Amino acid sequence: MKQLFIAFEGIDGSGKSTQVKLLTDKLIAAGNKVYTTFEPTDSPIGSLIRNIFKGRMAADHKTIAALNVADRLDHLHNEINGLLKKLEEGYTIVTDRYYFSSYAYHGVHVDIDWVIAANAMSAATLKPDINIFIDVAPEVSMQRLNNTRGTIELYETLDNLQQVRNKFLEAFEKLGGEEKIVTINGNQTVGEIAEDVWKEVSRL
């Protein structure tokens, strides 16, 4: 299989992280070098964002959106483990979130066109070969989060996740002509979702 850049998207509790791992295992079994990553990253900027999400620090929504722009640019250009560096080294990359998550999450609180424009440099630098959106009902998502999380983070409320899902769909409509976007039914079993994901990736 050729070298790919694959981005998983979805609201919190959609099962993205599970599918990232399952796809990574399949790609490695098929003989690929795979680098798995996530956003916000574990860099100093990403750690700052996570502290805000956990309520340890306060920040305005515009500030949070801008921090994610900076984190993403570092994710791309970091000389040690940046995405561009990993692609040069021959890795297929699977990321848990990329810029569509910014459009959706920050687009609820800040003008979505501003968020898209703020991320234009990242989009121009590296677009995913495929954006895989795991679509799950926000009610199901919240039930999963309440069952598995000790604490609920900043954006993890039913009302917010409903709005975030709508913003994902709005962003896909705005940018569908420029991006490869695939929607997978996230209300299926883990195995069924993984099978649908593999079908889409195999087509590439």
C-alpha positions as YAML, in Angstrom:
chain: A
units: angstrom
residues:
- id: 1
  name: MET
  ca: [0.00, 0.00, 0.00]
- id: 2
  name: LYS
  ca: [1.29, 3.47, -0.84]
- id: 3
  name: GLN
  ca: [2.27, 5.95, 1.83]
- id: 4
  name: LEU
  ca: [-0.80, 7.81, 3.13]
- id: 5
  name: PHE
  ca: [-1.84, 10.57, 5.52]
- id: 6
  name: ILE
  ca: [-5.11, 9.54, 7.22]
- id: 7
  name: ALA
  ca: [-7.08, 11.77, 9.60]
- id: 8
  name: PHE
  ca: [-9.85, 10.51, 11.88]
- id: 9
  name: GLU
  ca: [-12.51, 13.00, 12.94]
- id: 10
  name: GLY
  ca: [-15.58, 12.88, 15.17]
- id: 11
  name: ILE
  ca: [-17.13, 14.23, 18.33]
- id: 12
  name: ASP
  ca: [-15.79, 13.11, 21.71]
- id: 13
  name: GLY
  ca: [-16.87, 9.55, 22.45]
- id: 14
  name: SER
  ca: [-17.27, 8.62, 18.78]
- id: 15
  name: GLY
  ca: [-14.73, 5.79, 19.00]
- id: 16
  name: LYS
  ca: [-12.01, 7.46, 16.92]
- id: 17
  name: SER
  ca: [-9.14, 6.42, 19.16]
- id: 18
  name: THR
  ca: [-10.18, 2.76, 18.99]
- id: 19
  name: GLN
  ca: [-10.41, 2.91, 15.20]
- id: 20
  name: VAL
  ca: [-7.02, 4.64, 14.94]
- id: 21
  name: LYS
  ca: [-5.44, 1.71, 16.79]
- id: 22
  name: LEU
  ca: [-7.29, -0.95, 14.79]
- id: 23
  name: LEU
  ca: [-6.39, 0.65, 11.46]
- id: 24
  name: THR
  ca: [-2.76, 1.12, 12.53]
- id: 25
  name: ASP
  ca: [-2.51, -2.58, 13.42]
- id: 26
  name: LYS
  ca: [-3.94, -3.56, 10.02]
- id: 27
  name: LEU
  ca: [-1.60, -1.24, 8.14]
- id: 28
  name: ILE
  ca: [1.43, -2.58, 10.00]
- id: 29
  name: ALA
  ca: [0.30, -6.16, 9.34]
- id: 30
  name: ALA
  ca: [0.11, -5.24, 5.64]
- id: 31
  name: GLY
  ca: [3.78, -4.22, 5.74]
- id: 32
  name: ASN
  ca: [3.53, -0.45, 6.21]
- id: 33
  name: LYS
  ca: [5.66, 1.79, 8.41]
- id: 34
  name: VAL
  ca: [3.05, 3.65, 10.44]
- id: 35
  name: TYR
  ca: [3.32, 6.72, 12.66]
- id: 36
  name: THR
  ca: [0.29, 7.29, 14.89]
- id: 37
  name: THR
  ca: [-0.32, 10.73, 16.34]
- id: 38
  name: PHE
  ca: [-3.04, 12.99, 17.76]
- id: 39
  name: GLU
  ca: [-4.16, 16.59, 18.29]
- id: 40
  name: PRO
  ca: [-3.88, 18.50, 20.50]
- id: 41
  name: THR
  ca: [-0.34, 17.12, 20.57]
- id: 42
  name: ASP
  ca: [1.82, 16.37, 23.60]
- id: 43
  name: SER
  ca: [4.06, 19.36, 22.79]
- id: 44
  name: PRO
  ca: [4.23, 22.32, 25.21]
- id: 45
  name: ILE
  ca: [1.50, 24.10, 23.20]
- id: 46
  name: GLY
  ca: [-0.67, 20.99, 23.12]
- id: 47
  name: SER
  ca: [-0.19, 20.45, 26.84]
- id: 48
  name: LEU
  ca: [-1.34, 24.02, 27.46]
- id: 49
  name: ILE
  ca: [-4.51, 23.34, 25.44]
- id: 50
  name: ARG
  ca: [-5.20, 20.14, 27.38]
- id: 51
  name: ASN
  ca: [-4.83, 22.02, 30.69]
- id: 52
  name: ILE
  ca: [-7.48, 24.47, 29.47]
- id: 53
  name: PHE
  ca: [-9.77, 21.60, 28.45]
- id: 54
  name: LYS
  ca: [-9.38, 20.04, 31.90]
- id: 55
  name: GLY
  ca: [-10.26, 23.31, 33.63]
- id: 56
  name: ARG
  ca: [-6.82, 23.88, 35.12]
- id: 57
  name: MET
  ca: [-6.50, 27.17, 33.23]
- id: 58
  name: ALA
  ca: [-8.97, 29.63, 31.73]
- id: 59
  name: ALA
  ca: [-8.88, 31.01, 28.19]
- id: 60
  name: ASP
  ca: [-11.18, 32.74, 25.74]
- id: 61
  name: HIS
  ca: [-12.50, 30.62, 22.84]
- id: 62
  name: LYS
  ca: [-10.57, 32.75, 20.32]
- id: 63
  name: THR
  ca: [-7.39, 32.10, 22.28]
- id: 64
  name: ILE
  ca: [-8.08, 28.36, 22.34]
- id: 65
  name: ALA
  ca: [-8.68, 28.36, 18.59]
- id: 66
  name: ALA
  ca: [-5.44, 30.26, 18.00]
- id: 67
  name: LEU
  ca: [-3.47, 27.92, 20.26]
- id: 68
  name: ASN
  ca: [-4.72, 24.99, 18.19]
- id: 69
  name: VAL
  ca: [-3.49, 26.72, 15.04]
- id: 70
  name: ALA
  ca: [-0.03, 27.07, 16.61]
- id: 71
  name: ASP
  ca: [-0.05, 23.49, 17.88]
- id: 72
  name: ARG
  ca: [-0.97, 22.21, 14.41]
- id: 73
  name: LEU
  ca: [1.81, 24.18, 12.72]
- id: 74
  name: ASP
  ca: [4.31, 22.74, 15.19]
- id: 75
  name: HIS
  ca: [2.79, 19.30, 14.58]
- id: 76
  name: LEU
  ca: [3.54, 19.77, 10.88]
- id: 77
  name: HIS
  ca: [6.95, 21.40, 11.02]
- id: 78
  name: ASN
  ca: [8.63, 20.04, 14.18]
- id: 79
  name: GLU
  ca: [12.13, 18.96, 13.16]
- id: 80
  name: ILE
  ca: [12.10, 15.86, 15.39]
- id: 81
  name: ASN
  ca: [8.68, 14.29, 14.99]
- id: 82
  name: GLY
  ca: [6.70, 16.64, 12.71]
- id: 83
  name: LEU
  ca: [4.31, 15.20, 10.14]
- id: 84
  name: LEU
  ca: [6.40, 16.43, 7.21]
- id: 85
  name: LYS
  ca: [9.49, 14.84, 8.75]
- id: 86
  name: LYS
  ca: [7.68, 11.51, 9.23]
- id: 87
  name: LEU
  ca: [6.42, 11.53, 5.64]
- id: 88
  name: GLU
  ca: [9.99, 12.15, 4.45]
- id: 89
  name: GLU
  ca: [11.06, 9.13, 6.49]
- id: 90
  name: GLY
  ca: [8.55, 6.97, 4.62]
- id: 91
  name: TYR
  ca: [5.83, 6.60, 7.24]
- id: 92
  name: THR
  ca: [2.11, 6.34, 6.63]
- id: 93
  name: ILE
  ca: [0.55, 8.68, 9.20]
- id: 94
  name: VAL
  ca: [-2.68, 8.09, 11.09]
- id: 95
  name: THR
  ca: [-3.83, 11.03, 13.20]
- id: 96
  name: ASP
  ca: [-6.58, 11.26, 15.79]
- id: 97
  name: ARG
  ca: [-7.93, 14.73, 14.81]
- id: 98
  name: TYR
  ca: [-6.63, 17.33, 12.39]
- id: 99
  name: TYR
  ca: [-7.98, 20.68, 11.19]
- id: 100
  name: PHE
  ca: [-11.62, 19.62, 10.70]
- id: 101
  name: SER
  ca: [-11.81, 19.20, 14.48]
- id: 102
  name: SER
  ca: [-10.82, 22.85, 14.83]
- id: 103
  name: TYR
  ca: [-13.45, 23.91, 12.32]
- id: 104
  name: ALA
  ca: [-16.13, 21.99, 14.22]
- id: 105
  name: TYR
  ca: [-15.21, 22.58, 17.87]
- id: 106
  name: HIS
  ca: [-14.12, 26.20, 17.59]
- id: 107
  name: GLY
  ca: [-16.69, 27.02, 14.92]
- id: 108
  name: VAL
  ca: [-19.37, 26.67, 17.59]
- id: 109
  name: HIS
  ca: [-17.90, 29.59, 19.56]
- id: 110
  name: VAL
  ca: [-16.00, 31.57, 16.90]
- id: 111
  name: ASP
  ca: [-16.96, 32.33, 13.29]
- id: 112
  name: ILE
  ca: [-16.22, 29.13, 11.37]
- id: 113
  name: ASP
  ca: [-14.87, 31.02, 8.35]
- id: 114
  name: TRP
  ca: [-12.32, 32.70, 10.64]
- id: 115
  name: VAL
  ca: [-11.26, 29.29, 11.96]
- id: 116
  name: ILE
  ca: [-10.89, 27.91, 8.43]
- id: 117
  name: ALA
  ca: [-8.87, 30.96, 7.38]
- id: 118
  name: ALA
  ca: [-6.67, 30.71, 10.48]
- id: 119
  name: ASN
  ca: [-5.82, 27.12, 9.52]
- id: 120
  name: ALA
  ca: [-5.23, 27.91, 5.85]
- id: 121
  name: MET
  ca: [-1.46, 27.57, 6.16]
- id: 122
  name: SER
  ca: [-1.80, 24.05, 7.60]
- id: 123
  name: ALA
  ca: [-4.30, 23.05, 4.91]
- id: 124
  name: ALA
  ca: [-2.00, 24.39, 2.20]
- id: 125
  name: THR
  ca: [0.98, 22.55, 3.68]
- id: 126
  name: LEU
  ca: [-0.56, 19.10, 4.10]
- id: 127
  name: LYS
  ca: [-4.04, 17.77, 3.38]
- id: 128
  name: PRO
  ca: [-5.05, 14.25, 4.39]
- id: 129
  name: ASP
  ca: [-5.42, 11.67, 1.65]
- id: 130
  name: ILE
  ca: [-8.66, 10.87, 3.46]
- id: 131
  name: ASN
  ca: [-10.64, 12.40, 6.35]
- id: 132
  name: ILE
  ca: [-12.62, 9.65, 8.08]
- id: 133
  name: PHE
  ca: [-15.55, 11.02, 10.08]
- id: 134
  name: ILE
  ca: [-16.94, 8.56, 12.63]
- id: 135
  name: ASP
  ca: [-20.51, 9.83, 12.95]
- id: 136
  name: VAL
  ca: [-22.25, 8.97, 16.21]
- id: 137
  name: ALA
  ca: [-25.34, 10.40, 17.89]
- id: 138
  name: PRO
  ca: [-24.32, 12.95, 20.56]
- id: 139
  name: GLU
  ca: [-26.58, 11.17, 23.07]
- id: 140
  name: VAL
  ca: [-24.63, 7.93, 22.54]
- id: 141
  name: SER
  ca: [-21.37, 9.85, 22.79]
- id: 142
  name: MET
  ca: [-22.29, 11.40, 26.14]
- id: 143
  name: GLN
  ca: [-23.36, 8.02, 27.51]
- id: 144
  name: ARG
  ca: [-19.97, 6.58, 26.56]
- id: 145
  name: LEU
  ca: [-18.11, 9.53, 28.09]
- id: 146
  name: ASN
  ca: [-20.05, 9.27, 31.35]
- id: 147
  name: ASN
  ca: [-19.32, 5.54, 31.52]
- id: 148
  name: THR
  ca: [-15.60, 5.77, 30.79]
- id: 149
  name: ARG
  ca: [-14.36, 9.16, 32.03]
- id: 150
  name: GLY
  ca: [-13.70, 10.22, 35.59]
- id: 151
  name: THR
  ca: [-14.07, 13.87, 34.60]
- id: 152
  name: ILE
  ca: [-15.85, 15.63, 31.76]
- id: 153
  name: GLU
  ca: [-13.82, 18.21, 29.82]
- id: 154
  name: LEU
  ca: [-14.65, 21.70, 28.52]
- id: 155
  name: TYR
  ca: [-16.52, 20.82, 25.34]
- id: 156
  name: GLU
  ca: [-18.06, 17.57, 26.54]
- id: 157
  name: THR
  ca: [-21.70, 18.49, 27.12]
- id: 158
  name: LEU
  ca: [-24.67, 17.19, 25.14]
- id: 159
  name: ASP
  ca: [-25.65, 20.62, 23.86]
- id: 160
  name: ASN
  ca: [-22.11, 21.47, 22.76]
- id: 161
  name: LEU
  ca: [-21.50, 18.11, 21.08]
- id: 162
  name: GLN
  ca: [-24.77, 18.47, 19.15]
- id: 163
  name: GLN
  ca: [-23.55, 21.82, 17.89]
- id: 164
  name: VAL
  ca: [-20.08, 20.42, 17.15]
- id: 165
  name: ARG
  ca: [-21.56, 17.62, 15.06]
- id: 166
  name: ASN
  ca: [-23.55, 20.20, 13.09]
- id: 167
  name: LYS
  ca: [-20.38, 22.23, 12.54]
- id: 168
  name: PHE
  ca: [-18.56, 19.14, 11.26]
- id: 169
  name: LEU
  ca: [-21.34, 18.71, 8.68]
- id: 170
  name: GLU
  ca: [-21.22, 22.42, 7.81]
- id: 171
  name: ALA
  ca: [-17.45, 22.28, 7.32]
- id: 172
  name: PHE
  ca: [-17.73, 19.18, 5.14]
- id: 173
  name: GLU
  ca: [-20.31, 20.96, 2.99]
- id: 174
  name: LYS
  ca: [-18.11, 24.05, 2.68]
- id: 175
  name: LEU
  ca: [-14.93, 22.13, 1.83]
- id: 176
  name: GLY
  ca: [-16.23, 18.91, 0.29]
- id: 177
  name: GLY
  ca: [-14.94, 19.92, -3.13]
- id: 178
  name: GLU
  ca: [-11.39, 20.34, -1.84]
- id: 179
  name: GLU
  ca: [-11.11, 17.40, 0.55]
- id: 180
  name: LYS
  ca: [-11.57, 13.63, 0.50]
- id: 181
  name: ILE
  ca: [-14.17, 13.09, 3.24]
- id: 182
  name: VAL
  ca: [-15.79, 9.77, 4.15]
- id: 183
  name: THR
  ca: [-18.51, 9.37, 6.77]
- id: 184
  name: ILE
  ca: [-18.71, 6.08, 8.67]
- id: 185
  name: ASN
  ca: [-21.74, 5.11, 10.77]
- id: 186
  name: GLY
  ca: [-20.36, 5.19, 14.32]
- id: 187
  name: ASN
  ca: [-23.46, 3.56, 15.82]
- id: 188
  name: GLN
  ca: [-22.34, 0.15, 14.51]
- id: 189
  name: THR
  ca: [-20.21, -2.35, 16.40]
- id: 190
  name: VAL
  ca: [-16.48, -1.67, 16.71]
- id: 191
  name: GLY
  ca: [-15.79, -4.49, 14.24]
- id: 192
  name: GLU
  ca: [-18.28, -3.22, 11.67]
- id: 193
  name: ILE
  ca: [-16.84, 0.29, 11.86]
- id: 194
  name: ALA
  ca: [-13.31, -1.08, 11.45]
- id: 195
  name: GLU
  ca: [-14.40, -3.07, 8.41]
- id: 196
  name: ASP
  ca: [-15.93, 0.04, 6.79]
- id: 197
  name: VAL
  ca: [-12.79, 2.04, 7.56]
- id: 198
  name: TRP
  ca: [-10.56, -0.61, 6.00]
- id: 199
  name: LYS
  ca: [-12.68, -0.69, 2.84]
- id: 200
  name: GLU
  ca: [-12.27, 3.06, 2.41]
- id: 201
  name: VAL
  ca: [-8.54, 3.06, 3.11]
- id: 202
  name: SER
  ca: [-7.95, 0.07, 0.82]
- id: 203
  name: ARG
  ca: [-9.50, 2.01, -2.06]
- id: 204
  name: LEU
  ca: [-6.63, 4.47, -1.84]
...
